[in-house]
Amino acid sequence: MRALVLEAPNTPFVMKEVPDPVAGPGEAVAKVFAVGAGLTIQHIKMGRLPGGFPRIIGHEITAEIVEVGSAVTDLKVGDAVTSNFYLICGHCRNCLQGRENLCENFGGMVGKECDGGYAEYIKLPAQTFVKLPDGLDYRSYPEEVGVVTDALATPYKVLKRGQVKPGEWVAVIGAGGGLGIHQLILAKWAHARVIAVDVDSDKFDACRQAGADAVVDGKSEVMAEAMMDLTGGRGVDVVVDYVSTAKTLETGLSVLAPSGRLVTLGGAGQKFLVNAFDLLNHEQSVLGSRYVNRIELLETLELCARGDIWPIIGLKRPWQDAERVHDMLEKGKVTGRAALRIADPD
């Protein structure tokens, strides 16, 4: 099969012939139609996330099963599938309690610890594949369906983690990014009042179209004051920080309303200062959110199948243009998600 291979970190993709994958016991092989391109895999490509090379990256796939190995009972040839991002054991305490994202025997990430979807075929443990629900038109929209598993599922999880309620104020820092803009969509779907915060003014209109009631310039020295003014001085109920520098996290804390929740994920992941008395006196919470479990992934796919939500693809290209797409990702020039077409569904 053909695949886009990274021979080493911070090097161009090489289109080359590699052996066709063969399903072993407990595994399955799928034909890939489309794959999402986001910042996480760009970090792998650039070497900012450690991983083994050579490597085929990519985890947000739309595909069909073409082969199943022995002992696989829940998949069959022809099933339309996508993939979980995480390689999990499925039997530890956390997995059995629905916290697969915190698997005690975590095996890594698809496209990082094992080869991913920048190829004509992908082989994974059968439990890593997720069957698409009926009514999700993956043949007409393979790029959109592929990115749901991260671009929409991750923000959907944040709604639960942050306990977002109708009518609450939700501020999204990094709102113009591939996850941030979908957090706007999910917060509006949850009937919250939404503030988008971003440093790129070229993305402000897209943030408004995605559901933001107001947009705040993240470069402004009065960013916190602007959010307080928008909420009538009460503060923001839930701040979701996809940038997570010390400055953005501390700013998020400073604008929290009583009982407010700050959710951090992705981004720089820097250390920051927290005033314990503020947390105590106002009963505020600081929360981390790490990807999703399988149920949350399935629920997000179902919402898309029903037409409740839909991802934003700012850039669709054939996979031969992967280098150009990743250059645009590196420069922050993609609104929403980018995706590559590998093959046309039959």
Legacy VTK file of the C-alpha trace (Angstrom):
# vtk DataFile Version 3.0
C-alpha trace
ASCII
DATASET POLYDATA
POINTS 346 float
0.000 0.000 0.000
0.957 3.653 -0.269
1.579 5.666 2.869
2.901 9.053 3.916
5.839 8.172 6.125
7.783 10.422 8.486
11.316 9.049 8.516
12.392 11.341 11.366
11.016 14.269 13.379
10.811 17.646 11.649
11.192 16.163 8.174
8.860 16.159 5.138
6.449 13.331 4.462
7.676 10.636 2.074
5.062 8.937 -0.100
6.230 5.347 -0.370
5.118 1.754 -0.796
5.001 -0.178 2.464
3.730 -3.707 3.189
-0.031 -4.143 3.403
-1.077 -4.612 7.032
-2.352 -8.067 8.006
-4.780 -8.554 10.877
-3.467 -10.729 13.689
-5.510 -12.166 16.564
-7.736 -9.478 18.049
-6.913 -7.005 15.278
-8.662 -5.579 12.237
-7.618 -3.756 9.073
-9.595 -0.912 7.508
-9.431 0.978 4.225
-8.992 4.691 4.919
-11.084 7.282 3.064
-10.163 10.456 4.942
-8.116 11.557 7.932
-8.088 14.716 10.011
-5.007 16.878 10.467
-4.767 18.683 13.794
-2.152 20.264 16.038
-1.490 17.103 18.063
-0.169 15.232 15.066
1.672 18.353 13.917
3.473 18.272 17.272
4.405 14.644 16.561
5.630 15.568 13.079
7.787 18.377 14.423
9.192 16.279 17.262
7.568 18.314 20.027
5.802 15.143 21.178
8.226 12.232 21.506
7.586 9.182 19.383
9.282 6.455 17.435
10.244 6.912 13.794
9.691 6.043 11.019
5.999 6.619 11.669
2.694 6.986 9.835
0.679 9.591 11.767
-3.052 10.379 11.834
-5.908 9.176 14.042
-9.125 10.969 12.983
-10.197 8.488 10.322
-13.199 7.510 8.258
-12.739 3.959 7.034
-14.294 0.570 6.247
-13.197 -2.775 7.678
-11.601 -5.032 5.079
-10.173 -7.797 7.289
-10.665 -9.087 10.845
-8.342 -11.362 12.778
-9.204 -14.376 14.867
-11.191 -13.811 18.069
-12.764 -10.625 16.693
-16.524 -10.852 17.121
-17.792 -7.271 17.145
-16.536 -6.200 13.707
-17.101 -7.590 10.237
-15.905 -6.776 6.736
-17.793 -3.784 5.362
-18.407 -2.068 8.706
-17.981 1.706 8.546
-15.678 2.792 11.333
-13.618 5.511 12.885
-11.012 5.172 15.624
-10.445 5.905 19.263
-7.295 8.012 19.674
-6.015 6.099 22.704
-4.693 2.548 22.867
-6.218 1.085 26.025
-6.288 -2.285 27.759
-10.056 -2.437 28.343
-9.797 -4.437 31.585
-8.116 -2.275 34.250
-10.155 -0.592 36.993
-10.371 2.727 35.140
-11.371 1.112 31.834
-14.081 -0.950 33.528
-15.433 2.183 35.234
-15.731 4.114 31.966
-12.520 6.092 32.393
-10.634 4.567 29.490
-8.891 7.903 28.916
-7.090 7.202 32.215
-6.259 3.569 31.405
-3.763 2.156 33.921
-2.062 0.236 31.099
-2.183 3.083 28.586
-0.555 1.957 25.352
-0.119 5.352 23.749
-1.798 7.077 20.844
-2.803 5.952 17.372
-0.355 7.528 14.940
2.270 7.963 17.643
2.961 4.603 19.307
1.545 2.703 16.312
1.026 3.600 12.666
-2.011 5.702 11.896
-4.254 6.846 9.088
-1.976 8.670 6.619
-2.085 5.517 4.529
-4.397 3.517 2.293
-4.995 0.983 5.073
-4.695 0.992 8.855
-4.337 -1.923 11.288
-5.409 -1.518 14.909
-6.594 -3.600 17.848
-10.221 -4.346 17.038
-11.455 -2.619 20.213
-9.829 0.626 19.025
-12.161 0.860 16.027
-15.562 2.437 16.638
-18.506 1.617 14.378
-20.275 4.615 12.895
-23.967 5.007 13.760
-26.687 4.616 11.155
-27.619 7.902 9.555
-24.105 9.338 9.545
-23.373 9.904 5.853
-19.692 9.063 5.806
-19.664 8.434 2.057
-20.665 12.017 1.245
-18.720 13.612 4.105
-15.684 11.433 4.916
-13.544 14.376 6.057
-16.176 15.743 8.428
-16.982 12.339 9.918
-13.322 11.582 10.486
-12.604 14.649 12.602
-15.615 14.145 14.902
-13.666 11.748 17.135
-11.404 14.530 18.380
-12.547 17.946 17.167
-16.088 17.512 18.521
-15.785 14.639 20.992
-13.141 16.387 23.089
-15.233 19.581 23.559
-18.304 17.423 24.219
-16.410 15.816 27.106
-15.526 19.298 28.387
-19.228 20.155 28.706
-19.568 17.254 31.145
-16.300 17.944 32.926
-17.198 21.599 33.397
-20.856 20.827 34.223
-22.024 23.487 31.769
-25.657 24.490 32.359
-28.109 26.418 30.168
-27.792 30.151 30.602
-24.290 30.057 32.086
-21.451 32.141 30.697
-18.749 30.047 29.031
-15.482 31.619 27.857
-13.271 29.690 25.426
-9.627 30.783 25.311
-8.062 29.814 21.992
-11.516 29.865 20.413
-10.282 30.082 16.833
-8.308 26.837 16.979
-9.355 23.422 15.791
-10.748 22.418 19.200
-11.690 25.865 20.437
-14.058 26.668 17.602
-15.858 23.373 18.146
-16.094 24.165 21.861
-18.081 27.249 20.812
-20.438 25.007 18.831
-20.917 22.634 21.769
-21.370 25.420 24.336
-24.046 27.041 22.192
-25.690 23.630 21.681
-25.799 23.372 25.503
-27.675 26.733 25.574
-24.838 28.596 27.270
-23.878 32.215 26.621
-20.525 32.078 24.887
-17.462 34.332 24.856
-14.730 33.597 22.309
-11.182 34.689 23.179
-8.479 34.591 20.517
-5.440 36.566 19.410
-6.106 36.217 15.659
-8.619 38.835 14.533
-8.962 37.044 11.185
-10.824 34.275 13.054
-13.305 36.505 14.909
-16.044 36.206 12.273
-15.701 32.412 12.220
-16.037 32.397 16.020
-19.265 34.393 15.799
-20.612 32.063 13.113
-19.781 29.079 15.337
-21.952 30.465 18.118
-20.014 33.078 20.077
-22.220 35.801 21.548
-19.168 38.018 21.981
-15.511 38.010 20.935
-12.627 39.282 23.067
-9.166 40.070 21.717
-6.701 37.856 23.566
-3.906 40.362 22.913
-5.721 43.115 24.777
-4.374 44.258 28.136
-7.991 44.550 29.304
-9.042 41.027 28.347
-10.189 40.205 31.889
-12.077 43.484 32.223
-13.849 42.846 28.928
-15.093 39.457 30.116
-16.237 40.893 33.428
-18.129 43.653 31.611
-19.850 41.137 29.347
-21.094 39.184 32.361
-22.340 42.285 34.175
-19.503 42.074 36.680
-20.507 38.637 37.975
-17.823 36.690 36.167
-17.646 33.656 33.895
-19.176 30.376 35.043
-16.895 28.127 32.981
-13.554 29.079 31.402
-12.179 26.536 28.932
-8.504 27.167 28.184
-7.066 25.548 25.070
-3.938 27.732 25.258
-2.988 27.042 28.885
-0.089 29.411 29.363
0.438 30.792 32.844
-1.026 34.110 31.671
-4.213 32.670 30.166
-4.815 30.294 33.079
-4.353 33.018 35.676
-6.562 35.360 33.668
-9.206 32.648 33.497
-9.090 32.230 37.258
-9.369 35.973 37.781
-12.697 36.180 35.918
-14.386 33.124 37.462
-17.805 33.685 38.997
-18.740 32.162 42.362
-18.836 28.358 41.899
-16.998 28.897 38.601
-14.969 26.153 36.909
-11.703 26.503 35.011
-11.025 23.616 32.601
-7.544 23.282 31.128
-6.501 20.989 28.293
-4.002 21.028 25.500
-1.882 24.052 24.748
1.280 24.894 26.616
0.302 23.166 29.870
2.362 25.612 31.929
2.546 25.977 35.694
0.440 28.796 37.121
-0.464 30.422 40.420
-3.718 29.653 42.220
-5.058 31.558 45.205
-6.378 28.884 47.543
-8.458 31.409 49.491
-10.302 32.414 46.320
-11.096 28.761 45.592
-12.304 28.296 49.156
-14.268 31.509 49.544
-15.977 31.270 46.161
-16.138 27.446 45.904
-14.369 27.512 42.563
-12.828 24.518 40.812
-9.761 23.936 38.642
-10.187 20.892 36.390
-8.183 19.001 33.813
-9.868 17.214 30.907
-8.156 14.465 28.947
-9.708 13.244 25.693
-12.868 11.076 26.022
-14.152 7.632 26.869
-15.842 5.360 24.342
-19.378 6.303 25.412
-18.639 10.008 24.958
-17.221 9.281 21.539
-20.334 7.319 20.544
-22.632 10.012 21.941
-20.853 12.677 19.875
-21.189 10.603 16.710
-24.899 10.149 17.462
-25.359 13.914 17.844
-23.796 14.375 14.412
-25.975 11.646 12.914
-29.058 13.460 14.269
-27.875 16.764 12.863
-27.545 18.485 16.244
-23.908 19.440 15.660
-21.457 19.283 12.760
-17.710 19.913 12.502
-16.077 22.841 10.725
-13.530 21.858 8.093
-11.532 24.898 7.095
-9.214 23.057 4.720
-9.767 19.914 2.647
-6.984 18.651 0.415
-5.908 15.381 -1.243
-3.340 13.579 0.828
-0.607 14.410 -1.691
-0.826 17.976 -0.310
-0.149 16.914 3.283
3.067 18.915 3.562
1.319 22.125 2.559
-1.545 21.434 4.975
0.852 20.873 7.871
2.738 24.045 7.006
-0.536 25.961 7.347
-1.235 24.218 10.663
2.183 25.214 11.940
1.493 28.842 11.033
-1.976 28.782 12.620
-3.672 29.533 9.306
-6.426 26.897 9.504
-9.855 27.775 10.879
-11.565 24.746 12.355
-10.056 21.460 11.293
-7.997 20.395 8.286
-8.490 17.008 6.615
-6.949 14.896 3.869
-8.803 12.716 1.377
-7.078 9.356 0.980
-9.594 7.594 -1.275
-13.149 8.093 -2.474
-15.745 5.844 -0.799
-17.234 3.382 -3.288
LINES 1 347
346 0 1 2 3 4 5 6 7 8 9 10 11 12 13 14 15 16 17 18 19 20 21 22 23 24 25 26 27 28 29 30 31 32 33 34 35 36 37 38 39 40 41 42 43 44 45 46 47 48 49 50 51 52 53 54 55 56 57 58 59 60 61 62 63 64 65 66 67 68 69 70 71 72 73 74 75 76 77 78 79 80 81 82 83 84 85 86 87 88 89 90 91 92 93 94 95 96 97 98 99 100 101 102 103 104 105 106 107 108 109 110 111 112 113 114 115 116 117 118 119 120 121 122 123 124 125 126 127 128 129 130 131 132 133 134 135 136 137 138 139 140 141 142 143 144 145 146 147 148 149 150 151 152 153 154 155 156 157 158 159 160 161 162 163 164 165 166 167 168 169 170 171 172 173 174 175 176 177 178 179 180 181 182 183 184 185 186 187 188 189 190 191 192 193 194 195 196 197 198 199 200 201 202 203 204 205 206 207 208 209 210 211 212 213 214 215 216 217 218 219 220 221 222 223 224 225 226 227 228 229 230 231 232 233 234 235 236 237 238 239 240 241 242 243 244 245 246 247 248 249 250 251 252 253 254 255 256 257 258 259 260 261 262 263 264 265 266 267 268 269 270 271 272 273 274 275 276 277 278 279 280 281 282 283 284 285 286 287 288 289 290 291 292 293 294 295 296 297 298 299 300 301 302 303 304 305 306 307 308 309 310 311 312 313 314 315 316 317 318 319 320 321 322 323 324 325 326 327 328 329 330 331 332 333 334 335 336 337 338 339 340 341 342 343 344 345
